[in-house]
Amino acid sequence: MMRDKTHAEFIERWASYVKSVPRKEWKSKLDSFTNAQFEKSLAFYERLKKTEKGRVVLKRLKEERVKAKEY
């Protein structure tokens, strides 16, 4: 189920782009986007570590991750 029409249209455009453009060209764009997402998430975790509430949240996330690996 798609979130909305605009999102579905974006997915269609991206799929068409990937099919019509050499991999080397679109991969660099995707890499930039992916790297930016990782950088943002790491910065967010660093901000969480600075507060007591944030440390509690991180601990809970870590515990949940361990539980998920057990399955």
Secondary structure, DSSP 8 states (H G I E B T S, - for coil): --S-HHHHHHHHHHHHHHHHS-HHHHHHHHHHHHHHHHHHHHHHHHHHHTSHHHHHHHHHHHHHHHHHHH-
